[in-house]
Amino acid sequence: MTKPIQPSTTAAYYAQAVLSFALSLTAMGLALIYTPAPGWVRAFLTLGLLYVVTSTITLSKVIRDRQEMSEVTNRVDQARLDKLLAEHDPFKVDA
């Protein structure tokens, strides 16, 4: 039986994702600091930014968990199919 190809994340892709996230969060933080608005408006926008960040992290975890669960389900289904095919004898004659 051949081992299924499993995609892996390269170190460069991981670094790009981390740097992109850090850069966007820094840019938004600086924009909030230097926005010519009263303090309560900046605080409100900062809370909105934090909500977006936490919901993005939660969404990425949910997507990852759902993908892992579908991979496990696919493996179980494949194992059942392999077992059925291994046990099946096309030349067996039932009396």
Backbone as a chain_set.jsonl record, in Angstrom:
{"seq": "MTKPIQPSTTAAYYAQAVLSFALSLTAMGLALIYTPAPGWVRAFLTLGLLYVVTSTITLSKVIRDRQEMSEVTNRVDQARLDKLLAEHDPFKVDA", "coords": {"N": [[0.842, -1.183, 0.0], [0.576, 2.192, -0.84], [1.887, 5.08, 0.683], [-0.053, 7.879, 1.523], [0.338, 11.086, 0.016], [1.263, 13.758, 1.944], [0.652, 17.089, 2.387], [3.08, 19.494, 3.322], [4.042, 22.238, 5.371], [6.33, 24.641, 4.419], [9.328, 26.053, 5.84], [9.803, 28.618, 4.935], [7.266, 29.461, 4.082], [5.88, 29.407, 6.497], [7.365, 31.358, 7.921], [6.814, 33.589, 6.317], [4.058, 33.837, 6.729], [3.951, 34.412, 9.487], [5.472, 36.796, 9.594], [3.913, 38.431, 7.931], [1.532, 38.58, 9.408], [2.505, 39.822, 11.752], [3.451, 42.255, 10.691], [1.087, 43.394, 9.627], [-0.423, 43.669, 11.97], [1.223, 45.407, 13.432], [1.21, 47.659, 11.728], [-1.508, 48.373, 11.827], [-1.7, 48.919, 14.554], [0.043, 51.136, 14.816], [-1.314, 52.899, 13.155], [-3.631, 53.261, 14.64], [-2.577, 54.497, 16.9], [-1.586, 56.933, 15.914], [-3.813, 58.129, 14.815], [-5.783, 60.972, 14.261], [-7.825, 61.382, 16.49], [-10.158, 61.427, 19.23], [-9.293, 59.948, 22.435], [-11.124, 57.961, 23.299], [-12.24, 57.081, 20.928], [-10.067, 55.934, 19.615], [-9.549, 53.904, 21.46], [-11.874, 52.38, 21.176], [-11.62, 51.553, 18.493], [-9.288, 50.061, 18.787], [-10.188, 47.959, 20.4], [-11.887, 46.79, 18.528], [-9.976, 45.967, 16.645], [-8.557, 44.066, 18.165], [-10.599, 42.204, 18.527], [-10.988, 41.349, 15.888], [-8.491, 40.133, 15.431], [-8.457, 38.029, 17.362], [-10.715, 36.576, 16.532], [-9.904, 35.811, 13.994], [-7.761, 34.095, 14.559], [-9.153, 32.101, 15.921], [-10.856, 31.223, 13.852], [-8.945, 30.164, 12.061], [-8.009, 28.01, 13.567], [-10.337, 26.451, 13.751], [-10.772, 25.795, 11.073], [-8.429, 24.313, 10.587], [-8.806, 22.174, 12.415], [-11.139, 21.026, 11.37], [-10.215, 20.188, 8.879], [-8.269, 18.306, 9.659], [-9.943, 16.452, 10.898], [-11.459, 15.571, 8.727], [-9.464, 14.325, 7.272], [-8.811, 12.19, 8.957], [-11.25, 10.815, 8.932], [-11.358, 10.146, 6.214], [-9.165, 8.427, 6.11], [-10.02, 6.311, 7.745], [-12.248, 5.434, 6.284], [-10.91, 4.642, 3.957], [-9.334, 2.574, 4.981], [-11.331, 0.741, 5.688], [-12.377, 0.162, 3.152], [-10.094, -0.954, 1.945], [-9.846, -3.255, 3.523], [-12.244, -4.614, 2.902], [-11.815, -5.07, 0.16], [-9.553, -6.693, 0.298], [-10.561, -8.937, 1.554], [-12.414, -9.817, -0.236], [-13.303, -12.294, -2.522], [-13.355, -12.827, -5.793], [-13.785, -15.168, -7.178], [-15.104, -16.935, -5.625], [-17.668, -19.218, -5.09], [-20.956, -19.183, -4.167], [-23.023, -21.54, -2.617]], "CA": [[0.0, 0.0, 0.0], [1.371, 3.408, -0.917], [1.599, 6.078, 1.706], [-0.608, 9.075, 0.884], [1.164, 12.29, 0.048], [0.719, 14.717, 2.9], [1.29, 18.384, 2.172], [3.741, 20.041, 4.5], [4.314, 23.668, 5.313], [7.762, 24.907, 4.425], [9.764, 27.06, 6.806], [9.645, 29.935, 4.308], [5.843, 29.795, 4.108], [5.575, 29.698, 7.9], [7.974, 32.655, 8.241], [6.061, 34.612, 5.59], [2.769, 34.013, 7.404], [4.201, 35.081, 10.77], [5.883, 38.171, 9.313], [2.763, 39.149, 7.4], [0.649, 38.853, 10.53], [3.152, 40.81, 12.625], [3.489, 43.526, 9.978], [-0.258, 43.969, 9.557], [-0.812, 44.064, 13.321], [2.014, 46.597, 13.757], [0.712, 48.78, 10.926], [-2.791, 48.796, 12.385], [-1.422, 49.512, 15.866], [0.588, 52.479, 14.591], [-2.391, 53.733, 12.609], [-4.521, 53.613, 15.752], [-1.871, 55.427, 17.796], [-1.425, 58.249, 15.286], [-5.07, 58.625, 14.268], [-6.185, 62.208, 14.935], [-9.169, 61.189, 17.039], [-10.134, 61.383, 20.694], [-8.824, 58.693, 23.026], [-12.157, 56.929, 23.37], [-12.42, 56.529, 19.574], [-8.919, 55.029, 19.398], [-9.755, 52.72, 22.308], [-12.927, 51.588, 20.537], [-11.038, 50.916, 17.309], [-8.334, 49.064, 19.268], [-10.983, 46.79, 20.779], [-12.304, 46.156, 17.276], [-8.804, 45.288, 16.08], [-8.297, 42.87, 18.972], [-11.655, 41.25, 18.218], [-10.682, 40.776, 14.572], [-7.333, 39.244, 15.569], [-8.83, 36.799, 18.068], [-11.634, 35.776, 15.716], [-9.112, 35.235, 12.904], [-7.035, 32.947, 15.115], [-10.151, 31.058, 16.171], [-11.275, 30.688, 12.559], [-7.887, 29.322, 11.498], [-7.992, 26.759, 14.33], [-11.515, 25.672, 13.377], [-10.513, 25.261, 9.729], [-7.419, 23.266, 10.735], [-9.414, 21.022, 13.076], [-12.076, 20.401, 10.436], [-9.418, 19.505, 7.86], [-7.679, 17.122, 10.282], [-11.005, 15.487, 11.125], [-11.819, 14.967, 7.44], [-8.381, 13.421, 6.894], [-8.966, 10.975, 9.755], [-12.418, 10.116, 8.395], [-10.962, 9.569, 4.925], [-8.265, 7.296, 6.359], [-10.837, 5.209, 8.252], [-13.009, 4.924, 5.14], [-9.967, 3.956, 3.064], [-8.951, 1.316, 5.631], [-12.469, -0.171, 5.547], [-12.424, -0.262, 1.755], [-8.964, -1.865, 1.727], [-10.159, -4.524, 4.177], [-13.264, -5.282, 2.089], [-11.203, -5.539, -1.083], [-8.63, -7.789, 0.605], [-11.339, -10.119, 1.921], [-13.3, -10.211, -1.342], [-12.788, -13.307, -3.464], [-14.28, -12.794, -6.935], [-13.983, -16.515, -7.737], [-15.829, -17.753, -4.65], [-19.0, -19.565, -5.549], [-21.865, -19.47, -3.061], [-23.904, -22.649, -2.947]], "C": [[0.885, 1.244, 0.0], [0.932, 4.394, 0.151], [1.07, 7.337, 1.024], [0.333, 10.269, 1.037], [0.498, 13.3, 0.975], [1.425, 16.058, 2.695], [1.919, 18.896, 3.46], [4.006, 21.528, 4.27], [5.813, 23.884, 5.371], [8.08, 25.982, 5.447], [9.584, 28.464, 6.234], [8.179, 30.383, 4.336], [5.413, 30.171, 5.522], [6.115, 31.076, 8.288], [7.213, 33.791, 7.553], [4.729, 34.884, 6.284], [2.939, 34.763, 8.721], [4.577, 36.539, 10.546], [4.731, 39.011, 8.782], [1.794, 39.523, 8.52], [1.233, 39.938, 11.433], [3.164, 42.194, 11.974], [2.111, 44.182, 9.931], [-0.728, 44.427, 10.926], [-0.062, 45.319, 13.76], [1.499, 47.821, 13.009], [-0.618, 49.284, 11.477], [-2.606, 49.45, 13.752], [-0.894, 50.934, 15.733], [-0.475, 53.425, 14.04], [-3.339, 54.161, 13.721], [-3.877, 54.627, 16.692], [-1.861, 56.834, 17.214], [-2.699, 58.795, 14.63], [-5.473, 59.906, 15.01], [-7.641, 62.113, 15.408], [-9.062, 61.182, 18.562], [-9.738, 59.998, 21.208], [-9.868, 57.601, 23.049], [-12.417, 56.3, 21.999], [-11.289, 55.551, 19.271], [-9.068, 53.761, 20.225], [-10.811, 51.801, 21.698], [-12.388, 50.85, 19.31], [-10.02, 49.84, 17.696], [-9.059, 47.8, 19.708], [-11.482, 46.04, 19.537], [-11.17, 45.377, 16.636], [-8.508, 44.006, 16.85], [-9.352, 41.797, 18.717], [-11.406, 40.581, 16.868], [-9.526, 39.789, 14.668], [-7.735, 37.942, 16.251], [-9.796, 35.946, 17.247], [-10.919, 35.154, 14.523], [-8.347, 34.007, 13.379], [-7.996, 31.795, 15.377], [-10.604, 30.415, 14.87], [-10.21, 29.773, 11.969], [-7.792, 27.995, 12.248], [-9.168, 25.864, 13.94], [-11.311, 25.027, 12.002], [-9.495, 24.125, 9.8], [-8.013, 22.012, 11.363], [-10.361, 20.283, 12.145], [-11.315, 19.634, 9.353], [-8.798, 18.232, 8.436], [-8.731, 16.046, 10.5], [-11.408, 14.808, 9.815], [-10.725, 14.017, 6.971], [-8.483, 12.113, 7.66], [-10.141, 10.156, 9.235], [-12.085, 9.447, 7.073], [-10.054, 8.359, 5.123], [-9.047, 6.084, 6.858], [-11.637, 4.596, 7.114], [-12.109, 4.147, 4.187], [-9.55, 2.621, 3.661], [-10.08, 0.292, 5.525], [-12.559, -0.706, 4.117], [-11.294, -1.241, 1.455], [-9.243, -3.237, 2.33], [-11.195, -5.3, 3.366], [-12.673, -5.845, 0.797], [-10.263, -6.712, -0.839], [-9.391, -9.073, 0.918], [-12.196, -10.629, 0.767], [-12.598, -11.2, -2.268], [-13.746, -13.377, -4.652], [-14.582, -14.185, -7.509], [-14.718, -17.425, -6.776], [-17.253, -17.986, -5.147], [-19.84, -19.906, -4.322], [-22.822, -20.571, -3.492], [-25.346, -22.364, -2.587]], "O": [[1.842, 1.324, 0.769], [-0.252, 4.513, 0.468], [1.666, 7.816, 0.059], [1.019, 10.428, 2.047], [-0.672, 13.647, 0.81], [2.647, 16.149, 2.816], [1.358, 18.747, 4.546], [4.169, 21.993, 3.142], [6.489, 23.373, 6.264], [7.198, 26.731, 5.867], [9.249, 29.396, 6.966], [7.891, 31.554, 4.585], [4.673, 31.134, 5.719], [5.409, 31.869, 8.911], [6.996, 34.842, 8.156], [4.32, 36.038, 6.41], [2.15, 35.656, 9.032], [4.062, 37.424, 11.228], [4.592, 40.178, 9.148], [1.298, 40.648, 8.572], [0.528, 40.866, 11.831], [2.912, 43.196, 12.645], [1.983, 45.384, 10.167], [-1.371, 45.471, 11.037], [-0.646, 46.199, 14.391], [1.368, 48.898, 13.591], [-0.828, 50.492, 11.582], [-3.284, 50.427, 14.07], [-1.33, 51.833, 16.452], [-0.531, 54.598, 14.409], [-3.799, 55.303, 13.74], [-4.553, 55.511, 17.218], [-2.096, 57.811, 17.925], [-2.651, 59.825, 13.957], [-5.502, 59.928, 16.241], [-8.55, 62.685, 14.807], [-7.984, 60.955, 19.11], [-9.843, 59.004, 20.489], [-9.543, 56.432, 22.843], [-12.772, 55.125, 21.912], [-11.525, 54.468, 18.736], [-8.752, 52.669, 19.754], [-10.653, 50.58, 21.705], [-12.668, 49.667, 19.116], [-9.902, 48.822, 17.013], [-8.604, 46.691, 19.425], [-11.494, 44.809, 19.506], [-11.368, 44.267, 16.143], [-8.236, 42.97, 16.244], [-9.033, 40.608, 18.694], [-11.597, 39.373, 16.73], [-9.571, 38.722, 14.055], [-7.39, 36.862, 15.77], [-9.702, 34.719, 17.266], [-11.296, 34.068, 14.082], [-8.293, 32.995, 12.68], [-7.681, 30.642, 15.084], [-10.723, 29.192, 14.792], [-10.536, 28.715, 11.431], [-7.524, 26.961, 11.637], [-9.007, 24.65, 13.814], [-11.639, 23.858, 11.8], [-9.669, 23.093, 9.153], [-7.752, 20.903, 10.895], [-10.386, 19.052, 12.13], [-11.732, 18.546, 8.957], [-8.8, 17.191, 7.779], [-8.456, 14.861, 10.311], [-11.67, 13.605, 9.795], [-11.022, 13.005, 6.337], [-8.269, 11.042, 7.092], [-10.039, 8.936, 9.109], [-12.483, 8.307, 6.834], [-10.158, 7.377, 4.388], [-8.774, 4.957, 6.446], [-11.699, 3.373, 6.988], [-12.509, 3.105, 3.667], [-9.422, 1.635, 2.936], [-9.825, -0.891, 5.298], [-12.793, -1.897, 3.908], [-11.511, -2.249, 0.782], [-8.919, -4.261, 1.729], [-11.047, -6.505, 3.161], [-12.995, -6.963, 0.395], [-10.178, -7.624, -1.662], [-8.931, -10.167, 0.592], [-12.656, -11.77, 0.802], [-11.477, -10.979, -2.725], [-14.838, -13.931, -4.528], [-15.55, -14.344, -8.253], [-14.934, -18.594, -7.093], [-17.941, -17.056, -5.569], [-19.494, -20.791, -3.54], [-23.364, -20.539, -4.596], [-26.215, -23.207, -2.805]]}, "num_chains": 1, "name": "protein.A"}
